[in-house]
Structure formats: structure tokens, C-alpha cells
């Protein structure tokens, strides 16, 4: 009798899913508002995604914020840290880090869609903390492709710009050509447009991130 050929199934949310294959229709869609903490005016995004791992949500956040994914990150949900597991034990935080690639949103978030907050921090030097608000669980629209970015406001800070306080200082200097630091700051950040944001481009990056 001929042996059956072994097959390997790839999860629908996996970045390694073969290009050109169609993900199964989602049974539920999660809507999140992502807001950078300690920013005025506010920098935020609103996204929708099917159930996926926390690691895939990390890629979605990187995509819609347009971060470069060149620094460490973690989620804090309840009293637990989730991220890249080789940070633990004895990692930078000193706490056990649960593997974000092994945890689905549906195993952590209320099926009722009750509003729930948790945090995501990117770059432990600049410490860009994001508040992640689950706004609800929705019935999927058959005519809509997920994930997508619905809307948002303002560009994220430049990478390695020093964190919220330093970024605030950079904006003040750029707004005042008479400032003694203006020429120096403008040399590095003069092309930065703090108002720039395009939801269609953000969605395209989210989709492309699934293949990264």
C-alpha cells in the first residue's frame, strides 16, 4: 500500500503562510485602538484583525505605526509579560516572558468584546509605550479583507529620538526657527512631518507584514 504523503499545515496568521493562498474566513474580528502614551497631541491608530497570535499583533502594531521592528518589545497583559521567549529567564526584565507566538488573542481577551486595556512597549531604550484598547469583537464583513487600519492621526516619532520627553523637545525646537538648537535638530529631523499619516498605506504594510 502506498504511504500517504506527509503534509504541514501553516496557521492562517503565520507570516510564513505561502504567498497567494487565501486565509480562512474569520469567525470574529477584533477592533483595537492603539495610542502612544505620553504624547500631546495624541498619536493613535484604529485597526481590525481576525484572531491571531500576539506575535502577529506585534507585527500589526509595527506596521500601522511604521516602526522598523529593530528593537525589542513586550506586551503586558494582566500581570504577565509576553514577547520573544529568549528574553527569559533572567532576561532584561528579570521576569518570565511568555512566548507571544504561542498565544492567541482569543485565549486572552473576553469573547464578549468587553473593553479591555493592555500595553505594548517597543524599544526599551526610548521606551515607546502603547496603550492597546480592545474596543469590541465584531462580526466579519464578507466584503472586507483583514487585517486593516481604519483610521489614525499623526506620525510616530522618529526611531531612536530619545523617548516621549525628548521627542516633545524636538517638536518645540522645529516649530521655532529662532531656537538656538534649531539648526542642529533640523539637520537630523528637518524632513519629519508630525502630521503625516495614511490609513491605506498602513493597511498595505499590515498585509505585507504577513509575508515578512
N, C-alpha and C positions, 0 to 999 in steps of 0.2 A: 504494500500500500504506500502511495506517495505521501511524504511528510508535508504537513501544512507549513507554508512559509511564514516565518515569524514576522509580525508587524509591530511597529512602535507608534503609539498614539501621542500626539503633541497637544497639550492643553490649548484651548482657544485663545487664552490670554497670553500665551507664551510668545516672547519676541522671536523665537526660533520657528514659529509656525511657517510652513513653506509659503513663499510669496505666490499669490494668485489663488490660494484656497480661501473659501468663504467660511467665516466663523459661524457657529450655530446661532440661531436667533436667540437673543437674551430673553430670559423669563422675567427679569426685573432690571430696572435701570436706576442707578444711584445718582442723585444730584448733589454736588458739593459746591460750596463757596470757599475759595482759598484766598486768604488775606494775609499779607505780610504784616507782622506785628511791629508796633512802634514806628509806623510810617504816617506822616501827615504831609500832603493829602494821601488818602488811602490808595494802596496798590492791591488790586484783587482780580480774581477770575471766577467764573461760574462754569462748571463742567458737568457733563453727564457721561456715565460709563456703565457698561454691563458689569456683572460680578467678575472680579479679577483678584489676583494676589495683591498684597500690599506692595510687593516689589514692582508690579506693573503700575500701581497707583503712583509710586515714586517716579516712574518714567513719565506718567501723565503730567505730574506736577512740574517736573523739569521741562517738559515740552511747552506747557502753556505759559510758564514764567520765562521761558527762553534761557534757563540756566544751562551751563555747559557740561554738567554732570562730571566735573573733575575733582570734586571734594567728597568727603564722607557725609553721611546723612543718617538720621534715625527718626522713627516715629515714637511718640509717647501716647499710649492708649491705656487709660486707667493708670495702673502703677507699673506697667510693663514697657520695656524698650523693644522695638522691632527694627531690624535693619540687616546689614551684612553680618552673617554669623561669625565670621572670623575676627570680629572685633571682641569676641568674648570666648572664654572667661578671661578676666584680668585685662580687659581692653581699656581704652581711654576713659570710659565712663566708670569703670570699676564695678559695673553691674552686668548681669547676664543679659545678652541681647538675643531675642528670639528671631529665628530666621524668617524674614519678611517674604521670601519666595515660597514659603510653605504654608502661609496663612491667607485664606480667602476673606474678602470683605464680609461675605455672608456669615462667616463664623464669628465675627467680631461686632457687627452692627445690628441694631434691632430690626427685625423683619417688618415691624410696623412702620418703619420710616421715621420714628420719633427723632426730633432734632438732637444731634449728638455732636459734641466737640472733641477734637483731639489735636495733637500738634505734630508738625513735621519740621525738623531743623536740618538745614543744609549748610555745609562749611562751618566746622566747629571753631574756626578762627574768627571769621566775620560774624558767625552765629546768626544766620538768617532764619528766624523762626516764623513759621507759617501756621496760622490757625486754620484748621480744616473743619468746616461745619457741614455735617450731613443735613441737607435741607429736606430730604424726603426720598422715599422709594416710589418709583413711577412705573406705570405700565408702558412697555416699549411701544414706540410708534413704528409700525411696519415699513413706513416710507423713509425712516431716518436711519442713517448709518452711525454706529457708535464705535469709539468714543468721539465726543465733540466738545468744543468750547463754545458756549452760548454767548458770553459777553465778558467784559472786564474793563479795567481802567488803569492806564499809566504803565510805563515800562518798569521792569525790575531794575534795581541798582546795578551798576557795573560790577563784574566779578572782581574780587579782591580789593574792593574800595574801602574796607575797614569796618563795616557794620553800620547799623542804623544811625548812630550819632555822627560818625564821620561822613556818611552819605548826606545827612542833613546839612552839614557844614559845606560840603561840595556844592550842593544846590544853592545855598546862600551866596557863595563866592561867585558862581557862574551867573547869578542874577544881578551882580554888581560889578560892572567892568572897572569901577574905580577902586575896588578892593585890592589891597597890597599883594594878595596871593593870586589874583585873577590870572595873570599870565601863566604862572606855573600850573595852576589847576586846569586852565583851558587847554594847555598843551596835552594833557592826558585825557581830559573828559569833554573837550570843546564840541565834539561831534555828538555827544549824548543828548537825546531828545527825551526828556522825562514824560512827555505826554504820548509817546508813540505806543500804539497797541492795535493789533488787527486780529480779530477773532478767527477769521478764515485761515490766516497763516498759522495761528496757534493750533487750530484743528488739524491742519496739514502736518504739523510737527508731531502731534499726538499719534496720528495714523502712521507716520513714518517711523516713530519710535517703537512700534510693534515689530518692526523688521530689524531694528538695530542690534 
